[in-house]
Amino acid sequence: MTRRVRMLAAVIAVAVVVTLAVRIGMTMQENNASVLGALWIDFRFFTIWTNALVGVVGAAIALGRGLPQWLTAGPALAIALVAGVYHALLAAGRNLMGLEYAVDMMMHTIIPAAFIAFWLFVLPKGRLAWRDLIIWSAYPTLYSIYAIARGTLDGVYPYFFLDVSNIGAAGVGLWVAGLALVFVLAGAIIVGTAHRTARHA
């Protein structure tokens, strides 16, 4: 792992840490909550989980840890879909300003773009395997189960497509299956492209 790669990874990890720290501080202030209370509130969201995952992977690379390629490609895929789903389904009508806007931009646009570019142009990807699709598609599925379970307990669902009380179990099931399918299809494109690139190289 070259010094340049480690430095780039460190920049991404620090950006994630600062962004999440600011977000948690804002949540504490808005809800008059403790640090643990704010963590409980914020880690309801797939965006927070995935940004945190990107930060952990970036920190591991910055520290010189050799990670398997599926473990670097998976977060790249997940953060890409965070950005895609947000801008396609959730961003419309939001009128954010100031620090809230800056944090939103970091989590949904800047950090995704930075990590995707880092993975695409810097990290190795020639050993990705088709079996990796199973792991990647399990991530949004397990998250959905977690979020739905939390919503069932306290009545608060992080996203409209997971709100069982509003669109029903069948509707939520279709959304979850659809998101898992998107992960599989996008992952298949990634693996196929990586294999073709490796053969040409």
Helices and strands as residue ranges (DSSP letters): H 3-31, H 35-42, H 46-62, H 69-85, I 86-90, H 98-105, I 106-110, H 111-121, H 132-154, G 160-162, H 164-200
